[in-house]
Amino acid sequence: MLTAFPARTYRQRVEAVKRRMADRGLDALVVNYPDNINYLTGFDSLGFLWYQALIISPKLAEPVFLTRTSEEPCTWELSCINEAIFYDIAKQDPLKIVADVLAQAGLSQARIGLEMTASTFSPAQYNALLGYMPEARFEDAGPLVAENRLIKTAEEIEYQRSAARMADQGMLAAFEALRPGISEVEVAGIVANALGRAGSEYSAISPMCATGRRSTMTHAMPHRQTISHGDVVILEHAGVCNRYHAILMRTAVIGKPSPRVKEVATLLTEAFNAAIEIAKPGTPVGEANRVCNQILDRIDLSRTRVHRIGYSLGLAYPPTWLEAMMVDEADDHVFQPNMSFSIEPNLSLYNEGFGIKLGDTVLCGEKGSVSLSEIPPELTIID
């Protein structure tokens, strides 16, 4: 069994989820998020591109894993799963199999939790399950497993520390490669190569690079556009160790930055550092966002923020590396020791033709929070 943790760790996680289910009054839970399935079993495969599910219930002796036939070797070799059903995608409806498993366990009229916001659980699949189980009571239990993942163990933190070192190597390779005439896709490829050489697995989002006016487009994917002297270049990627992600975002300028770019970047670094400084145990997570905006508004910059300041981080598969906790005022979590999350107050000054990215993976400790990156959170000038 090739998994990131011993079998007992996965059993303990399943038992913790069952306790959360009991608190919610749920008789069963159908898990579809691939990162949650990995968290509970160790299963690591691209099989989530087709329907797969982990069915958990006190009425089942073991969680039952359902996936297509081609995933059988991965199931037995890359997980601690003991009970599995493999379906033929050309002949069988996997939602009918889910319904049959639940019915055979006496759960046809039960209260069943579903991960309704999972990108791997479509409205059509939900409707199919409703059709097969008309007397069941379904409800959204999307945060149930995710909440169990927010506080990291020492082993998980070490994986993220390793991932952060990989991310640093990718960023240093980007800085080394940046020069007039190189394209965004070339830079992204160099980053990907450096991450691979550092030991990183593929990340939930591929390396990003945008230059010049495209730096205002925070989520623009790399293009064949070449970098010119004076350009602002934004960079973002993640290192990955046993599916645990550590993300990293930085901005560089080719040549001397303009006074305005330097002014904005300097203030953003101050706001970034202040957000990390306030992220102490017991502090509402929204305080990081508030403090950041307070500093940025010295020169009316908070309106140029492109999204919330951060989110919890850990296990991830495409299409995203976000976990359940959002670092903003609408989230009722408080920072706790061994939480890992991003701080990324990215800016898009669209009317001025440039944007700035700055983001790290941050770990909350007993006395406060620290970045896992060793690269200074400052504008990098490429001479």
C-alpha positions in Angstrom: 0.0 0.0 0.0 1.7 3.2 -1.2 0.0 6.0 0.8 1.1 9.2 2.4 0.0 8.0 5.9 -0.4 4.7 7.6 -3.7 2.9 7.5 -4.6 3.8 11.1 -4.5 7.5 10.2 -7.1 7.0 7.5 -9.3 4.9 9.9 -9.0 7.7 12.5 -10.1 10.2 10.0 -13.1 8.2 8.9 -14.1 7.8 12.6 -13.9 11.5 13.1 -16.1 12.1 10.1 -18.6 9.6 11.5 -18.7 11.6 14.7 -19.4 14.8 12.7 -22.2 12.8 10.8 -23.7 11.9 14.1 -23.7 15.5 15.3 -25.5 16.4 12.0 -28.0 13.5 12.4 -26.8 12.0 9.1 -27.2 8.2 8.5 -24.8 8.2 5.5 -22.4 10.4 3.6 -21.5 10.2 -0.1 -18.1 11.8 -0.6 -17.3 13.0 -4.1 -14.5 15.6 -3.8 -11.3 13.8 -4.9 -9.3 15.6 -2.2 -11.7 14.4 0.5 -11.5 10.9 -0.9 -7.7 11.1 -0.7 -7.9 12.5 2.8 -10.0 9.5 4.0 -8.4 6.7 2.0 -5.1 7.8 0.4 -6.5 7.1 -3.1 -4.5 9.1 -5.6 -5.6 9.0 -9.3 -7.0 11.0 -12.1 -10.0 8.7 -11.9 -12.1 11.6 -10.6 -12.6 12.7 -14.2 -15.4 10.1 -14.1 -17.8 9.6 -11.3 -16.4 8.1 -8.2 -17.7 8.1 -4.6 -16.9 7.0 -1.1 -20.0 5.9 0.8 -19.7 6.1 4.6 -22.3 5.0 7.1 -22.3 3.4 10.6 -24.5 0.7 8.9 -21.6 -0.3 6.6 -18.8 -2.4 8.1 -16.3 -0.4 5.9 -16.6 2.6 3.7 -17.5 1.5 0.2 -15.5 3.0 -2.7 -17.1 3.2 -6.2 -15.0 3.9 -9.2 -14.7 2.7 -12.8 -13.0 -0.5 -13.7 -9.7 1.0 -15.0 -9.0 2.3 -11.5 -8.8 -1.1 -9.8 -5.0 -1.3 -9.7 -4.8 2.2 -8.2 -7.5 1.3 -5.6 -5.6 -1.7 -4.3 -2.1 -0.3 -4.5 -2.6 3.4 -3.7 -5.1 3.5 -0.9 -6.2 1.7 2.3 -9.6 0.9 0.8 -10.9 -2.6 1.7 -14.4 -2.5 0.0 -14.7 -1.4 -3.6 -17.1 -1.7 -6.5 -15.8 -1.1 -10.1 -18.3 -0.2 -12.8 -18.2 -0.4 -16.5 -18.7 3.2 -17.8 -20.2 1.8 -21.1 -22.8 -0.3 -19.4 -23.6 0.8 -15.9 -24.9 3.9 -14.2 -22.8 4.5 -11.1 -25.6 6.5 -9.4 -27.7 3.3 -9.5 -24.9 1.4 -7.8 -24.7 4.1 -5.1 -28.5 3.8 -4.5 -28.2 0.0 -4.4 -25.4 0.1 -1.8 -27.4 2.4 0.4 -30.6 0.4 -0.1 -28.9 -2.9 0.8 -27.7 -1.2 4.0 -31.3 -0.3 4.9 -30.8 3.4 4.1 -33.5 3.9 1.4 -35.4 6.3 3.6 -32.4 7.6 5.5 -31.0 11.1 5.9 -28.0 11.2 3.5 -25.4 13.9 3.2 -24.1 14.8 -0.3 -21.3 17.1 -1.4 -23.5 19.2 -3.5 -20.9 21.8 -4.4 -18.4 19.3 -5.6 -17.3 19.9 -9.2 -17.3 16.1 -9.5 -21.0 15.8 -8.7 -23.2 17.2 -11.4 -26.8 18.3 -11.3 -27.6 15.4 -13.6 -26.1 13.0 -11.2 -28.0 14.5 -8.3 -31.2 14.1 -10.3 -30.4 10.5 -11.1 -29.8 9.7 -7.4 -33.1 11.4 -6.5 -34.8 9.2 -9.1 -33.3 6.0 -7.7 -34.0 7.0 -4.0 -37.3 8.9 -3.9 -37.9 8.3 -0.2 -34.4 9.3 1.0 -33.8 12.8 2.6 -30.8 14.4 1.0 -29.0 17.4 2.3 -25.8 19.3 1.5 -22.9 18.1 3.7 -20.1 19.7 1.6 -18.2 21.2 4.6 -18.4 18.1 6.7 -15.1 16.4 5.7 -13.5 19.8 4.9 -13.9 21.1 8.4 -12.0 18.0 9.7 -9.1 19.0 7.4 -8.5 22.6 8.7 -6.2 21.8 11.6 -3.1 20.0 10.2 -1.1 17.3 11.9 2.7 17.5 12.3 3.0 15.1 9.3 0.7 17.3 7.1 2.6 20.4 8.0 5.9 18.8 7.1 4.5 17.9 3.7 3.5 21.5 3.2 6.9 22.8 4.3 8.4 20.5 1.7 6.0 21.8 -0.9 6.9 25.4 0.0 10.6 24.7 -0.6 9.6 23.3 -4.0 7.6 26.4 -4.7 10.5 28.6 -3.8 12.7 26.7 -6.3 10.1 27.3 -9.0 10.0 31.0 -8.3 13.8 31.3 -8.2 14.0 29.6 -11.6 11.4 32.1 -13.0 13.5 35.0 -11.7 16.6 33.5 -13.3 14.8 33.1 -16.7 13.1 36.5 -16.9 14.5 38.7 -19.7 13.2 40.7 -22.6 12.1 38.4 -25.4 11.2 35.4 -23.4 7.5 34.4 -23.6 5.0 33.8 -20.8 4.6 30.2 -21.8 8.4 29.7 -21.8 8.6 31.0 -18.2 5.7 28.9 -17.1 7.5 25.8 -18.6 10.7 26.7 -16.9 8.8 26.9 -13.6 7.1 23.6 -14.2 10.5 22.0 -14.9 12.0 23.4 -11.8 9.1 22.2 -9.7 9.5 18.7 -11.1 13.2 18.7 -10.4 12.5 19.8 -6.9 10.2 16.8 -6.4 6.8 18.4 -6.8 3.8 16.5 -8.1 1.4 18.2 -10.5 -0.6 21.0 -8.9 -4.3 21.7 -9.0 -3.6 24.8 -11.0 -0.7 25.0 -13.5 2.0 27.7 -13.2 0.8 31.1 -14.2 2.7 34.1 -15.7 1.4 37.3 -17.2 3.3 40.4 -18.3 2.8 44.0 -19.2 -0.9 45.0 -19.4 -1.8 41.3 -18.9 -0.5 41.6 -15.4 -3.8 43.3 -14.6 -5.5 39.9 -15.4 -4.9 38.1 -12.2 -6.0 34.7 -13.4 -4.8 34.9 -17.0 -3.1 31.8 -18.1 0.3 32.0 -19.8 0.3 33.1 -23.5 2.9 33.4 -26.2 3.3 37.1 -25.5 6.9 38.0 -25.0 8.3 40.1 -22.1 9.6 43.6 -22.8 11.9 45.9 -20.9 10.0 47.8 -18.2 7.2 45.2 -18.0 5.6 44.1 -14.7 5.5 40.3 -14.6 3.2 38.4 -12.2 3.9 34.8 -11.3 1.9 32.2 -9.4 2.4 28.4 -8.8 2.4 25.8 -6.2 4.7 23.1 -4.9 3.0 19.8 -4.1 4.1 17.0 -1.7 1.8 14.0 -1.4 -1.0 16.3 -2.8 -0.4 18.9 -0.1 0.0 22.3 -1.7 2.0 25.3 -0.8 1.3 28.3 -3.1 3.5 31.2 -3.9 2.9 34.5 -5.8 5.4 37.2 -6.6 5.9 40.2 -9.0 9.0 41.2 -10.9 9.9 44.1 -13.1 12.2 44.0 -16.0 14.5 47.0 -15.4 13.8 50.0 -13.2 10.2 50.1 -11.9 8.2 53.3 -12.3 7.6 55.4 -9.2 4.0 54.3 -9.2 4.7 50.6 -9.4 7.3 51.0 -6.6 4.9 52.9 -4.4 2.1 50.4 -4.8 4.4 47.4 -4.4 5.9 48.8 -1.2 2.5 49.5 0.4 1.3 46.0 -0.6 4.2 44.4 1.1 3.4 46.3 4.3 -0.3 45.3 4.1 0.7 41.7 3.4 3.0 41.6 6.5 0.4 43.2 8.7 -2.2 40.6 7.6 0.2 37.8 8.7 1.1 39.6 11.9 -2.5 39.8 13.0 -3.3 36.1 12.2 -2.8 34.9 15.8 -4.8 32.1 17.5 -8.2 33.3 18.6 -8.4 36.2 16.1 -11.3 36.2 13.7 -10.0 35.3 10.2 -11.6 38.5 8.8 -9.3 40.7 10.7 -6.5 39.8 8.3 -8.6 41.2 5.4 -9.6 44.3 7.4 -6.1 45.2 8.4 -4.8 44.8 4.9 -7.5 47.1 3.5 -6.8 49.7 6.2 -3.2 50.0 5.1 -4.0 49.9 1.3 -6.5 52.7 1.7 -3.8 55.2 2.6 -3.6 55.7 -1.2 -7.1 54.3 -2.1 -5.9 50.8 -3.2 -8.3 48.4 -1.5 -10.8 49.0 -4.3 -8.2 47.4 -6.7 -8.2 44.2 -4.7 -9.3 41.3 -7.0 -10.6 38.8 -4.4 -10.6 37.8 -0.7 -7.2 37.9 1.0 -6.9 34.1 1.4 -8.3 30.7 2.2 -7.3 27.5 3.9 -4.8 25.2 2.1 -3.9 21.6 2.1 -4.8 18.6 -0.1 -5.9 19.6 -3.6 -6.8 18.3 -7.0 -7.8 20.2 -10.1 -9.6 22.5 -10.7 -8.7 24.3 -7.4 -6.5 24.3 -4.4 -8.9 26.2 -2.0 -10.1 24.5 1.1 -13.2 25.4 3.1 -12.2 28.4 5.2 -12.2 31.8 3.5 -10.1 34.5 5.1 -12.7 37.3 5.0 -15.2 39.0 7.3 -18.0 36.8 6.1 -16.3 33.6 7.5 -16.9 32.9 11.2 -13.7 30.8 11.7 -10.9 32.0 14.0 -7.3 31.4 13.5 -6.0 28.3 15.4 -2.6 26.7 15.8 -1.7 24.4 12.9 -4.1 26.0 10.4 -2.4 26.6 7.0 -3.8 29.2 4.7 -2.9 31.7 2.0 -2.4 35.4 2.4 -2.6 37.0 -1.1 -3.9 40.6 -1.3 -3.4 40.8 -5.1 -4.1 44.0 -6.9 -5.3 44.9 -10.5 -4.8 48.6 -11.4 -6.5 48.0 -14.7 -6.8 51.7 -15.5 -3.1 52.2 -14.9 -2.1 49.1 -16.9 -0.4 46.9 -14.3 -1.2 44.5 -11.5 0.8 43.1 -8.6 0.6 39.6 -7.1 1.9 38.8 -3.7 0.9 35.6 -1.9 2.3 33.0 0.4 1.3 29.8 2.2 1.1 30.8 5.9 1.1 28.6 9.0 -0.5 29.6 12.3 1.5 28.6 15.4 0.9 28.9 19.1 2.1 32.5 19.2 1.4 33.7 15.7 1.7 33.0 12.0 4.6 32.8 9.6 5.1 32.4 5.9 6.5 29.1 4.7 8.4 30.8 1.9 12.0 31.9 2.2 11.6 34.4 -0.7 11.1 38.0 0.6 7.6 39.4 -0.1 8.9 42.3 -2.1 9.0 43.5 -5.7 11.8 41.7 -7.5 13.8 43.9 -10.0 15.4 42.0 -12.9 18.4 44.1 -14.1 
